[in-house]
Amino acid sequence: MNNSCRDGRPRPSKPSKARQRLFRWLKFNAVGGIGIAVQLAALAVFRSWLKVDYLLATGLAVEIAVIHNFLWHERFTWADRPATRPMQSLLRLAKFNASNGAVSMVGNLGLMRLLVGELKLNYVAANLIAIVLCSLVNFLLGDGFVFEAGENAAATST
């Protein structure tokens, strides 16, 4: 196989899997950074303005951020693995909510209970700590379970 283009320039090589995963992780974190702002804003509205209990406010804020993040991950982070039909996208949303949502919800609520309820940390600082601790697990679940690479090949061959 010839490794050059017709005009003699070398063909651009495909990035290695490690490089692709690093780039995807950076995109994941960019979406997550916006999701953090969404979650903190929702938490502030529920807790400070509406005077909702901090645990219920955290749960509602997490779910809003989970839905926000799913929409961006599907269209940006894992755009190279598009859903081939609407039902596949709905299945992904269910998988994302069950995996990333569960990790975020259980992790955030458990850590908030510990950090705010027991250790008396500020609820915003505690929420930031919880978000950071859950993010790596969520990336791995997103990449290997929700937006799995082989999913599109199997879906298009049936």
DSSP file with accessible surface (Angstrom, degrees, kcal/mol):
  #  RESIDUE AA STRUCTURE BP1 BP2  ACC     N-H-->O    O-->H-N    N-H-->O    O-->H-N    TCO  KAPPA ALPHA  PHI   PSI    X-CA   Y-CA   Z-CA
    1    1 A M              0   0  209      0, 0.0     2,-0.4     0, 0.0     0, 0.0   0.000 360.0 360.0 360.0 135.2    0.0    0.0    0.0
    2    2 A N        -     0   0  103      1,-0.1     0, 0.0     2,-0.1     0, 0.0  -0.620 360.0-158.7 -79.3 131.1    1.3    3.4   -0.9
    3    3 A N        +     0   0  116     -2,-0.4     8,-2.3     2,-0.1     2,-0.3   0.128  66.0  77.1 -98.1  20.6    1.7    5.8    2.0
    4    4 A S  B    S-A   10   0A  34      6,-0.3     5,-0.1     2,-0.0    -2,-0.1  -0.936  77.5-115.7-129.4 157.0    1.6    9.0    0.0
    5    5 A C    >   -     0   0   29      4,-3.9     3,-2.1    -2,-0.3     6,-0.1  -0.254  43.0 -94.7 -77.7 172.1   -1.1   11.1   -1.7
    6    6 A R  T 3  S+     0   0  260      1,-0.3    -1,-0.1     2,-0.1    -2,-0.0   0.814 126.2  55.2 -59.1 -31.9   -1.3   11.5   -5.5
    7    7 A D  T 3  S-     0   0  101      2,-0.1    -1,-0.3     1,-0.0    -2,-0.0   0.369 122.8-104.5 -86.3   7.5    0.6   14.8   -5.2
    8    8 A G  S <  S+     0   0   53     -3,-2.1    -2,-0.1     1,-0.3     3,-0.1   0.298  78.5 131.9  93.5 -12.8    3.5   13.1   -3.3
    9    9 A R        -     0   0  152      1,-0.1    -4,-3.9    -5,-0.1    -1,-0.3  -0.460  66.7-100.6 -70.3 148.0    2.6   14.4    0.1
   10   10 A P  B     -A    4   0A 103      0, 0.0    -6,-0.3     0, 0.0    -1,-0.1  -0.394  39.0-108.2 -67.9 143.6    2.6   11.8    2.9
   11   11 A R        -     0   0  131     -8,-2.3     2,-0.2     1,-0.1    -8,-0.0  -0.527  37.8-105.8 -67.1 139.2   -0.9   10.5    3.9
   12   12 A P        -     0   0  121      0, 0.0     2,-0.2     0, 0.0    -1,-0.1  -0.489  38.9-126.6 -65.1 132.4   -1.9   11.8    7.3
   13   13 A S        -     0   0  111     -2,-0.2     3,-0.1     1,-0.1   -10,-0.0  -0.526  21.5-107.3 -81.9 149.1   -1.6    8.9    9.7
   14   14 A K        -     0   0  164     -2,-0.2     3,-0.1     1,-0.1    -1,-0.1  -0.582  43.3-104.7 -72.0 134.7   -4.6    7.9   11.8
   15   15 A P        -     0   0   63      0, 0.0    -1,-0.1     0, 0.0     5,-0.0  -0.266  41.1-101.2 -59.8 148.1   -4.0    8.9   15.4
   16   16 A S     >  -     0   0   71      1,-0.1     4,-2.8    -3,-0.1     5,-0.2  -0.194  30.4-108.5 -64.2 161.6   -3.2    6.0   17.8
   17   17 A K  H  > S+     0   0  171      1,-0.2     4,-2.6     2,-0.2     5,-0.2   0.891 121.5  52.8 -59.9 -38.7   -5.9    4.6   20.0
   18   18 A A  H  > S+     0   0   76      2,-0.2     4,-2.4     1,-0.2    -1,-0.2   0.918 110.5  46.8 -63.8 -41.5   -4.2    6.1   23.0
   19   19 A R  H  > S+     0   0  171      2,-0.2     4,-2.5     1,-0.2    -2,-0.2   0.908 112.5  50.0 -67.6 -41.1   -4.1    9.5   21.3
   20   20 A Q  H  X S+     0   0   62     -4,-2.8     4,-2.6     2,-0.2    -2,-0.2   0.917 111.6  48.6 -61.3 -43.4   -7.8    9.2   20.3
   21   21 A R  H  X S+     0   0  116     -4,-2.6     4,-2.6    -5,-0.2    -2,-0.2   0.910 110.9  50.4 -66.0 -38.8   -8.7    8.2   23.9
   22   22 A L  H  X S+     0   0   98     -4,-2.4     4,-2.3     2,-0.2    -2,-0.2   0.943 111.9  47.4 -63.0 -45.6   -6.8   11.2   25.3
   23   23 A F  H  X S+     0   0  125     -4,-2.5     4,-2.2     1,-0.2    -2,-0.2   0.923 113.0  48.9 -62.4 -41.7   -8.6   13.6   22.9
   24   24 A R  H  X S+     0   0   20     -4,-2.6     4,-2.9     1,-0.2    -1,-0.2   0.907 109.3  52.6 -64.9 -39.5  -11.9   12.0   23.7
   25   25 A W  H  X S+     0   0  100     -4,-2.6     4,-2.4     2,-0.2    -1,-0.2   0.902 108.5  50.8 -63.6 -38.4  -11.1   12.4   27.5
   26   26 A L  H  X S+     0   0   93     -4,-2.3     4,-2.0     2,-0.2    -1,-0.2   0.913 111.8  46.8 -64.9 -42.4  -10.3   16.1   26.9
   27   27 A K  H  X S+     0   0   41     -4,-2.2     4,-2.6     2,-0.2     5,-0.2   0.916 110.3  53.8 -63.4 -42.2  -13.7   16.5   25.1
   28   28 A F  H  X S+     0   0   11     -4,-2.9     4,-2.8     1,-0.2    -2,-0.2   0.918 110.1  47.1 -56.6 -44.7  -15.4   14.6   27.9
   29   29 A N  H  X S+     0   0   52     -4,-2.4     4,-2.5     2,-0.2    -1,-0.2   0.841 108.4  54.6 -70.5 -32.0  -13.9   17.0   30.5
   30   30 A A  H  X S+     0   0   54     -4,-2.0     4,-1.8     2,-0.2    -2,-0.2   0.949 113.0  42.6 -64.3 -47.3  -14.9   20.1   28.4
   31   31 A V  H  X S+     0   0    5     -4,-2.6     4,-2.8     1,-0.2    -2,-0.2   0.929 114.4  52.2 -62.1 -43.8  -18.5   18.9   28.4
   32   32 A G  H  X S+     0   0   16     -4,-2.8     4,-2.5    -5,-0.2    -2,-0.2   0.866 104.5  56.2 -61.1 -36.7  -18.2   17.9   32.1
   33   33 A G  H  X S+     0   0   39     -4,-2.5     4,-1.7     2,-0.2    -1,-0.2   0.920 110.5  43.8 -62.1 -42.8  -16.9   21.4   32.9
   34   34 A I  H  X S+     0   0   92     -4,-1.8     4,-2.4     1,-0.2    -2,-0.2   0.912 111.9  54.8 -66.9 -39.6  -20.0   23.0   31.4
   35   35 A G  H  X S+     0   0    2     -4,-2.8     4,-3.1     1,-0.2    -2,-0.2   0.856 103.4  55.8 -61.3 -35.2  -22.0   20.3   33.2
   36   36 A I  H  X S+     0   0   44     -4,-2.5     4,-3.2     2,-0.2     5,-0.3   0.937 108.0  47.8 -61.5 -45.4  -20.4   21.3   36.5
   37   37 A A  H  X S+     0   0   60     -4,-1.7     4,-2.5     2,-0.2    -2,-0.2   0.918 112.9  48.7 -61.5 -42.4  -21.6   24.9   35.9
   38   38 A V  H  X S+     0   0   41     -4,-2.4     4,-2.6     2,-0.2    -2,-0.2   0.937 114.0  46.4 -61.5 -46.5  -25.1   23.6   35.0
   39   39 A Q  H  X S+     0   0   12     -4,-3.1     4,-2.8     1,-0.2    -2,-0.2   0.929 113.9  46.7 -64.3 -45.2  -25.1   21.4   38.2
   40   40 A L  H  X S+     0   0   39     -4,-3.2     4,-2.6     2,-0.2    -1,-0.2   0.895 112.7  49.9 -66.3 -38.4  -23.9   24.2   40.5
   41   41 A A  H  X S+     0   0   57     -4,-2.5     4,-2.4    -5,-0.3    -2,-0.2   0.934 113.3  46.0 -64.4 -44.5  -26.3   26.7   39.0
   42   42 A A  H  X S+     0   0   13     -4,-2.6     4,-2.9    -5,-0.2     5,-0.3   0.920 112.3  51.3 -63.8 -41.8  -29.2   24.3   39.5
   43   43 A L  H  X S+     0   0    1     -4,-2.8     4,-3.1     1,-0.2     5,-0.4   0.928 110.3  49.1 -60.3 -43.7  -28.0   23.5   43.0
   44   44 A A  H  X>S+     0   0   37     -4,-2.6     4,-2.0     2,-0.2     5,-1.3   0.912 112.2  48.3 -63.9 -41.5  -27.9   27.2   43.9
   45   45 A V  I  X>S+     0   0   51     -4,-2.4     5,-2.3     3,-0.2     4,-0.6   0.956 117.5  40.7 -63.1 -50.4  -31.4   27.7   42.5
   46   46 A F  I  <5S+     0   0   41     -4,-2.9     6,-3.0     3,-0.2    -2,-0.2   0.918 126.6  32.8 -65.6 -42.7  -32.9   24.8   44.4
   47   47 A R  I  <5S+     0   0   86     -4,-3.1     4,-0.4    -5,-0.3    -3,-0.2   0.955 128.8  28.9 -82.3 -52.7  -31.0   25.3   47.6
   48   48 A S  I  <5S+     0   0   44     -4,-2.0    -3,-0.2    -5,-0.4    -2,-0.1   0.890 131.6  28.7 -81.6 -41.9  -30.5   29.1   47.9
   49   49 A W  I  <<S+     0   0  200     -5,-1.3    -3,-0.2    -4,-0.6    -4,-0.1   0.892 132.0  31.2 -87.3 -45.3  -33.6   30.5   46.1
   50   50 A L  S   <S-     0   0  106     -5,-2.3    -3,-0.2    -6,-0.2    -4,-0.1   0.508  95.8-133.6 -93.4  -7.6  -36.2   27.7   46.6
   51   51 A K        +     0   0  157     -4,-0.4    -4,-0.2    -6,-0.3     2,-0.2   0.814  42.5 167.2  60.1  35.6  -34.9   26.5   50.0
   52   52 A V        -     0   0   30     -6,-3.0    -1,-0.2    -7,-0.2    -2,-0.1  -0.548  48.4 -88.9 -77.2 144.6  -35.0   22.9   49.0
   53   53 A D     >  -     0   0   88     -2,-0.2     4,-3.1     1,-0.1     5,-0.3  -0.216  39.8-116.6 -50.1 142.5  -33.2   20.4   51.4
   54   54 A Y  H  > S+     0   0   36      1,-0.2     4,-2.0     2,-0.2    -1,-0.1   0.829 112.3  49.6 -60.7 -32.1  -29.5   20.1   50.3
   55   55 A L  H  > S+     0   0   53      2,-0.2     4,-2.4     1,-0.2    -1,-0.2   0.941 114.5  43.0 -73.7 -43.9  -29.8   16.4   49.5
   56   56 A L  H  > S+     0   0  103      2,-0.2     4,-2.5     1,-0.2     5,-0.2   0.930 114.7  51.6 -64.9 -41.5  -33.0   16.8   47.3
   57   57 A A  H  X S+     0   0    0     -4,-3.1     4,-2.4     1,-0.2    -2,-0.2   0.904 109.9  49.9 -61.0 -40.6  -31.4   19.9   45.7
   58   58 A T  H  X S+     0   0    0     -4,-2.0     4,-2.7    -5,-0.3     5,-0.2   0.938 110.1  49.9 -64.1 -45.9  -28.3   17.9   44.9
   59   59 A G  H  X S+     0   0   12     -4,-2.4     4,-2.1     1,-0.2    -2,-0.2   0.928 113.1  45.6 -60.4 -44.4  -30.3   15.0   43.4
   60   60 A L  H  X S+     0   0   71     -4,-2.5     4,-2.1     1,-0.2    -1,-0.2   0.918 113.7  49.4 -65.0 -43.0  -32.3   17.3   41.1
   61   61 A A  H  X S+     0   0    0     -4,-2.4     4,-2.2    -5,-0.2    -2,-0.2   0.898 109.8  51.6 -64.8 -39.4  -29.2   19.3   40.1
   62   62 A V  H  X S+     0   0    1     -4,-2.7     4,-2.8     2,-0.2    -1,-0.2   0.938 109.0  50.2 -62.8 -45.7  -27.3   16.1   39.3
   63   63 A E  H  X S+     0   0   55     -4,-2.1     4,-2.2     1,-0.2     5,-0.2   0.911 109.6  50.7 -63.6 -39.4  -30.1   14.8   37.1
   64   64 A I  H  X S+     0   0   73     -4,-2.1     4,-2.2     1,-0.2    -1,-0.2   0.939 113.2  46.0 -61.6 -44.4  -30.3   18.1   35.2
   65   65 A A  H  X S+     0   0    3     -4,-2.2     4,-3.0     2,-0.2    -2,-0.2   0.884 109.1  55.6 -66.9 -37.2  -26.5   17.9   34.6
   66   66 A V  H  X S+     0   0    5     -4,-2.8     4,-2.6     2,-0.2    -2,-0.2   0.941 110.3  44.6 -61.2 -46.7  -26.7   14.2   33.5
   67   67 A I  H  X S+     0   0   74     -4,-2.2     4,-2.1     2,-0.2    -2,-0.2   0.937 114.1  50.1 -65.3 -43.6  -29.2   15.0   30.8
   68   68 A H  H  X S+     0   0   36     -4,-2.2     4,-1.9    -5,-0.2    -2,-0.2   0.949 112.7  46.8 -56.2 -50.0  -27.2   18.0   29.7
   69   69 A N  H  X S+     0   0   28     -4,-3.0     4,-3.1     1,-0.2     5,-0.2   0.896 108.2  55.2 -64.4 -40.6  -24.0   16.0   29.5
   70   70 A F  H  X S+     0   0    5     -4,-2.6     4,-2.6    -5,-0.2     5,-0.2   0.941 107.1  50.2 -57.0 -48.7  -25.6   13.1   27.6
   71   71 A L  H  X S+     0   0   79     -4,-2.1     4,-1.4     1,-0.2    -1,-0.2   0.916 115.5  42.4 -58.8 -43.0  -26.9   15.4   24.9
   72   72 A W  H  X>S+     0   0  129     -4,-1.9     4,-2.0    -5,-0.2     5,-0.9   0.887 112.9  52.4 -72.5 -38.8  -23.4   17.0   24.4
   73   73 A H  I  <>S+     0   0    2     -4,-3.1     5,-3.1     3,-0.2    -2,-0.2   0.918 109.0  50.4 -63.4 -41.1  -21.5   13.7   24.7
   74   74 A E  I  <5S+     0   0   18     -4,-2.6    -1,-0.2    -5,-0.2    -2,-0.2   0.887 121.4  33.5 -64.4 -36.5  -23.7   12.1   22.0
   75   75 A R  I  <5S+     0   0  159     -4,-1.4    -1,-0.2    -5,-0.2    -2,-0.2   0.600 137.4  12.8 -96.9 -12.1  -23.2   15.1   19.6
   76   76 A F  I ><5S+     0   0   84     -4,-2.0     3,-1.1    -5,-0.1    -3,-0.2   0.650 123.9  42.1-128.9 -61.9  -19.6   16.1   20.5
   77   77 A T  I 3 <S+     0   0    0     -5,-0.9     3,-0.2     1,-0.3    -3,-0.2   0.920 133.3  21.1 -63.7 -46.5  -17.5   13.7   22.7
   78   78 A W  T > <S+     0   0    0     -5,-3.1     3,-2.1    -6,-0.2    -1,-0.3  -0.148  81.2 131.1-113.8  38.7  -18.7   10.5   20.9
   79   79 A A  T <   +     0   0   49     -3,-1.1    -1,-0.1     1,-0.3    -2,-0.1   0.768  68.0  64.7 -63.8 -23.0  -19.8   12.1   17.6
   80   80 A D  T 3  S+     0   0  100      1,-0.3    -1,-0.3    -3,-0.2    -2,-0.1   0.524 100.1  54.0 -78.3  -2.7  -17.7    9.5   15.7
   81   81 A R  S <  S-     0   0   30     -3,-2.1    -1,-0.3    -7,-0.2    -2,-0.1  -0.524  84.0-178.9-123.9  62.6  -20.1    6.8   17.1
   82   82 A P        -     0   0   72      0, 0.0     2,-0.2     0, 0.0    -3,-0.1  -0.259  34.3-104.5 -69.0 151.6  -23.5    8.2   16.0
   83   83 A A        -     0   0   33      1,-0.1    69,-0.0    -9,-0.1    64,-0.0  -0.521  23.7-152.3 -68.4 136.9  -26.7    6.6   16.8
   84   84 A T  S    S+     0   0   64     -2,-0.2    -1,-0.1     1,-0.2     3,-0.1   0.588  76.3  14.2 -90.3 -11.1  -28.0    4.9   13.6
   85   85 A R  S >> S-     0   0  119      1,-0.1     4,-1.4     0, 0.0     3,-0.8  -0.976  82.0-105.5-157.4 157.3  -31.7    5.1   14.6
   86   86 A P  H 3> S+     0   0  108      0, 0.0     4,-2.3     0, 0.0     5,-0.2   0.863 117.1  57.6 -57.5 -37.3  -33.8    7.1   17.2
   87   87 A M  H 3> S+     0   0  125      1,-0.2     4,-2.4     2,-0.2     5,-0.2   0.844 102.4  55.4 -63.7 -32.2  -34.3    4.0   19.4
   88   88 A Q  H <> S+     0   0    5     -3,-0.8     4,-2.5     2,-0.2    -1,-0.2   0.906 107.5  49.2 -66.2 -39.6  -30.5    3.6   19.7
   89   89 A S  H  X S+     0   0   28     -4,-1.4     4,-2.3     2,-0.2    -2,-0.2   0.918 111.4  48.9 -65.1 -41.2  -30.3    7.1   21.0
   90   90 A L  H  X S+     0   0  102     -4,-2.3     4,-2.3     2,-0.2    -2,-0.2   0.896 110.6  51.0 -65.1 -39.1  -33.0    6.4   23.6
   91   91 A L  H  X S+     0   0   94     -4,-2.4     4,-2.8     2,-0.2    -2,-0.2   0.918 109.5  50.9 -62.9 -41.7  -31.3    3.2   24.6
   92   92 A R  H  X S+     0   0    0     -4,-2.5     4,-3.2     2,-0.2     5,-0.2   0.905 108.0  52.2 -61.4 -42.5  -28.1    5.2   25.1
   93   93 A L  H  X S+     0   0   55     -4,-2.3     4,-2.8     2,-0.2    -1,-0.2   0.926 111.1  47.4 -60.2 -43.0  -29.9    7.8   27.2
   94   94 A A  H  X S+     0   0   58     -4,-2.3     4,-2.5     2,-0.2    -2,-0.2   0.928 114.6  45.9 -62.7 -44.7  -31.2    5.0   29.4
   95   95 A K  H  X S+     0   0   27     -4,-2.8     4,-2.3     2,-0.2     5,-0.3   0.896 113.6  49.7 -64.4 -40.0  -27.7    3.4   29.7
   96   96 A F  H  X>S+     0   0    4     -4,-3.2     5,-2.5     2,-0.2     4,-0.6   0.928 113.1  45.7 -65.2 -44.5  -26.2    6.8   30.4
   97   97 A N  I  <>S+     0   0   54     -4,-2.8     5,-0.6    -5,-0.2    -2,-0.2   0.900 115.0  48.0 -65.2 -39.4  -28.7    7.6   33.1
   98   98 A A  I  <5S+     0   0   68     -4,-2.5    -2,-0.2    -5,-0.2    -1,-0.2   0.837 127.3  23.9 -71.2 -31.8  -28.3    4.1   34.6
   99   99 A S  I  X5S+     0   0   12     -4,-2.3     4,-2.9    -5,-0.2     5,-0.3   0.888 135.1  25.6 -98.2 -72.1  -24.5    4.2   34.6
  100  100 A N  I  X5S+     0   0    5     -4,-0.6     4,-2.8    -5,-0.3     5,-0.2   0.897 126.1  50.8 -61.1 -41.4  -23.2    7.8   34.6
  101  101 A G  I  ><S+     0   0    4     -5,-2.5     4,-3.1     2,-0.2     5,-0.2   0.920 112.0  46.3 -62.6 -43.7  -26.4    9.0   36.3
  102  102 A A  H  >XS+     0   0   43     -5,-0.6     4,-3.0    -6,-0.3     5,-0.5   0.930 114.0  47.4 -65.6 -45.1  -26.2    6.4   39.0
  103  103 A V  H  X5S+     0   0   39     -4,-2.9     4,-2.4     1,-0.2     5,-0.4   0.942 117.0  44.2 -60.6 -45.7  -22.5    7.0   39.7
  104  104 A S  H  X5S+     0   0   16     -4,-2.8     4,-2.6    -5,-0.3     5,-0.3   0.927 118.0  43.9 -64.8 -44.7  -23.1   10.7   39.8
  105  105 A M  H  X5S+     0   0   46     -4,-3.1     4,-2.8    -5,-0.2     5,-0.3   0.970 120.8  37.6 -66.9 -53.9  -26.3   10.4   41.9
  106  106 A V  H  X5S+     0   0  108     -4,-3.0     4,-2.8    -5,-0.2     5,-0.3   0.936 121.0  47.1 -65.4 -44.3  -25.0    7.9   44.4
  107  107 A G  H  X<S+     0   0   20     -4,-2.4     4,-2.6    -5,-0.5     5,-0.3   0.941 116.2  43.4 -63.0 -46.6  -21.5    9.4   44.5
  108  108 A N  H  X S+     0   0    1     -4,-2.6     4,-2.9    -5,-0.4     5,-0.2   0.940 117.6  44.4 -65.7 -47.2  -22.7   13.0   44.9
  109  109 A L  H  X S+     0   0   54     -4,-2.8     4,-2.6    -5,-0.3    -2,-0.2   0.931 116.6  46.3 -65.6 -43.5  -25.4   12.1   47.4
  110  110 A G  H  X S+     0   0   45     -4,-2.8     4,-2.1    -5,-0.3    -2,-0.2   0.935 117.2  43.0 -63.4 -45.8  -23.1    9.9   49.5
  111  111 A L  H  X S+     0   0   41     -4,-2.6     4,-3.8    -5,-0.3     5,-0.3   0.883 113.4  51.8 -69.7 -36.9  -20.2   12.3   49.4
  112  112 A M  H  X>S+     0   0    0     -4,-2.9     4,-2.7    -5,-0.3     5,-1.4   0.920 109.2  51.0 -63.2 -41.9  -22.5   15.3   50.1
  113  113 A R  I  <>S+     0   0  113     -4,-2.6     5,-1.0    -5,-0.2    -2,-0.2   0.928 117.8  39.5 -59.7 -43.2  -23.9   13.4   53.1
  114  114 A L  I  X>S+     0   0   84     -4,-2.1     5,-2.4     3,-0.2     4,-0.9   0.964 123.0  38.0 -69.7 -53.7  -20.4   12.8   54.3
  115  115 A L  I  <5S+     0   0   19     -4,-3.8     6,-3.3     3,-0.2    -3,-0.2   0.881 132.4  23.0 -73.0 -39.3  -18.8   16.1   53.5
  116  116 A V  I  X5S+     0   0   24     -4,-2.7     4,-0.8    -5,-0.3    -3,-0.2   0.912 128.7  42.0 -90.7 -51.3  -21.7   18.5   54.4
  117  117 A G  I  4<S+     0   0    9     -5,-1.4    -3,-0.2    -4,-0.2    -2,-0.1   0.870 132.8  17.3 -67.5 -39.6  -23.8   16.4   56.8
  118  118 A E  I  <<S+     0   0  114     -5,-1.0    -3,-0.2    -4,-0.9    -4,-0.1   0.855 134.2  35.0-100.4 -46.9  -20.9   15.0   58.8
  119  119 A L  T  4<S-     0   0  104     -5,-2.4    -3,-0.2    -6,-0.2    -4,-0.1   0.506  94.8-133.2 -91.5  -6.2  -17.8   17.1   58.1
  120  120 A K     <  +     0   0  160     -4,-0.8    -4,-0.3    -6,-0.2    -3,-0.1   0.759  44.6 161.9  61.2  32.6  -19.7   20.4   57.8
  121  121 A L        -     0   0   63     -6,-3.3    -1,-0.2     1,-0.1     2,-0.1  -0.411  52.3 -84.8 -72.9 159.2  -18.0   21.5   54.6
  122  122 A N     >  -     0   0   97      1,-0.1     4,-2.7    -2,-0.1     5,-0.2  -0.387  38.2-126.4 -61.2 138.4  -19.6   24.2   52.5
  123  123 A Y  H  > S+     0   0   53      1,-0.2     4,-1.9     2,-0.2    -1,-0.1   0.828 107.3  50.1 -64.4 -31.9  -22.2   22.6   50.1
  124  124 A V  H  > S+     0   0   55      2,-0.2     4,-2.2     1,-0.2    -1,-0.2   0.948 113.1  45.3 -71.6 -45.9  -20.6   24.1   47.0
  125  125 A A  H  > S+     0   0   41      1,-0.2     4,-2.1     2,-0.2    -2,-0.2   0.923 114.0  50.1 -62.0 -42.2  -17.1   23.0   47.8
  126  126 A A  H  X S+     0   0    0     -4,-2.7     4,-2.3     1,-0.2    -1,-0.2   0.907 108.7  52.1 -64.2 -39.2  -18.4   19.6   48.8
  127  127 A N  H  X S+     0   0    0     -4,-1.9     4,-2.4    -5,-0.2    -1,-0.2   0.900 107.5  51.9 -66.4 -38.6  -20.3   19.3   45.5
  128  128 A L  H  X S+     0   0   71     -4,-2.2     4,-2.2     2,-0.2    -1,-0.2   0.925 109.5  50.0 -62.4 -42.6  -17.1   20.2   43.5
  129  129 A I  H  X S+     0   0   72     -4,-2.1     4,-2.2     1,-0.2    -2,-0.2   0.937 111.2  49.1 -60.8 -45.3  -15.2   17.5   45.3
  130  130 A A  H  X S+     0   0    0     -4,-2.3     4,-1.6     1,-0.2    -2,-0.2   0.909 109.6  51.7 -62.9 -41.1  -17.9   14.9   44.6
  131  131 A I  H  X S+     0   0   20     -4,-2.4     4,-1.2     1,-0.2     3,-0.2   0.934 110.4  48.0 -62.0 -47.0  -18.1   15.9   40.9
  132  132 A V  H >X S+     0   0   94     -4,-2.2     4,-0.6     1,-0.2     3,-0.5   0.924 110.2  51.8 -62.3 -43.1  -14.3   15.4   40.4
  133  133 A L  H 3< S+     0   0  108     -4,-2.2     4,-0.4     1,-0.2    -1,-0.2   0.812 112.7  45.2 -67.0 -28.3  -14.2   12.1   42.2
  134  134 A C  H 3X S+     0   0   10     -4,-1.6     4,-2.1    -3,-0.2    -1,-0.2   0.673  93.8  81.1 -86.6 -16.4  -17.0   10.7   40.0
  135  135 A S  H <X S+     0   0   36     -4,-1.2     4,-2.2    -3,-0.5     5,-0.2   0.866  87.7  50.3 -66.9 -40.4  -15.7   11.9   36.6
  136  136 A L  H  X S+     0   0  101     -4,-0.6     4,-2.1     2,-0.2    -1,-0.2   0.944 112.1  47.8 -64.7 -44.9  -13.1    9.2   35.8
  137  137 A V  H  > S+     0   0   72     -4,-0.4     4,-2.4     1,-0.2    -1,-0.2   0.927 111.5  52.4 -60.5 -41.3  -15.5    6.4   36.5
  138  138 A N  H  X S+     0   0   11     -4,-2.1     4,-2.5     1,-0.2    -1,-0.2   0.879 106.7  52.2 -65.1 -38.1  -18.1    8.1   34.3
  139  139 A F  H  X S+     0   0    6     -4,-2.2     4,-2.7     2,-0.2     5,-0.3   0.950 110.4  47.8 -62.4 -46.9  -15.7    8.5   31.4
  140  140 A L  H  X S+     0   0   87     -4,-2.1     4,-2.3     1,-0.2     5,-0.3   0.908 113.3  48.0 -62.5 -39.9  -14.8    4.8   31.4
  141  141 A L  H  X>S+     0   0   52     -4,-2.4     4,-2.2    -5,-0.2     5,-1.9   0.905 112.6  49.2 -66.5 -40.5  -18.5    3.9   31.6
  142  142 A G  I  <>S+     0   0    0     -4,-2.5     5,-2.9     3,-0.2    -2,-0.2   0.937 115.5  42.5 -63.3 -45.6  -19.4    6.3   28.7
  143  143 A D  I  <5S+     0   0   13     -4,-2.7     6,-0.4    -5,-0.2    -2,-0.2   0.892 126.3  29.8 -71.6 -38.6  -16.6    5.0   26.5
  144  144 A G  I  <5S+     0   0   50     -4,-2.3    -2,-0.2    -5,-0.3    -1,-0.2   0.680 134.1  19.3 -98.5 -17.4  -17.0    1.3   27.1
  145  145 A F  I ><5S+     0   0   89     -4,-2.2     3,-0.6    -5,-0.3    -3,-0.2   0.771 125.0  35.0-119.9 -54.6  -20.7    0.9   27.9
  146  146 A V  I 3 <S+     0   0    0     -5,-1.9    -4,-0.2     1,-0.2    -3,-0.2   0.955 133.7  21.6 -74.7 -50.5  -22.9    3.8   26.7
  147  147 A F  T 3 <S+     0   0    0     -5,-2.9    -1,-0.2    -6,-0.2     5,-0.1  -0.250  87.2 178.7-111.7  44.0  -21.1    4.7   23.5
  148  148 A E    X   -     0   0   73     -3,-0.6     3,-0.9     1,-0.1     4,-0.5  -0.140  31.7-129.3 -55.7 140.4  -19.3    1.4   22.9
  149  149 A A  T >> S+     0   0   66     -6,-0.4     3,-0.5     1,-0.2     4,-0.5   0.854 103.8  49.7 -62.9 -40.5  -17.2    1.3   19.8
  150  150 A G  H 3> S+     0   0   51      1,-0.2     4,-2.1     2,-0.1    -1,-0.2   0.625  88.8  86.5 -77.2  -8.5  -18.6   -1.9   18.3
  151  151 A E  H <> S+     0   0   23     -3,-0.9     4,-2.3     1,-0.2    -1,-0.2   0.900  88.3  47.0 -61.2 -44.7  -22.2   -0.8   18.8
  152  152 A N  H <> S+     0   0   23     -3,-0.5     4,-2.4    -4,-0.5     5,-0.2   0.895 109.9  52.5 -68.6 -38.4  -22.5    1.0   15.4
  153  153 A A  H  X S+     0   0   63     -4,-0.5     4,-1.3     1,-0.2    -1,-0.2   0.931 113.3  44.3 -62.8 -42.3  -20.9   -1.8   13.4
  154  154 A A  H  X S+     0   0   58     -4,-2.1     4,-0.7     1,-0.2    -2,-0.2   0.898 113.9  50.7 -68.3 -38.8  -23.4   -4.3   14.9
  155  155 A A  H  < S+     0   0   16     -4,-2.3     3,-0.4    -5,-0.2    -2,-0.2   0.870 112.1  45.6 -70.0 -34.9  -26.3   -1.9   14.5
  156  156 A T  H  < S+     0   0   98     -4,-2.4    -1,-0.2     1,-0.2    -2,-0.2   0.740 108.0  56.9 -82.9 -19.5  -25.6   -1.2   10.8
  157  157 A S  H  <        0   0   95     -4,-1.3    -1,-0.2    -5,-0.2    -2,-0.2   0.614 360.0 360.0 -85.7 -13.2  -25.0   -4.9    9.9
  158  158 A T     <        0   0  149     -4,-0.7    -3,-0.0    -3,-0.4    -4,-0.0  -0.564 360.0 360.0 -94.8 360.0  -28.4   -6.0   11.1
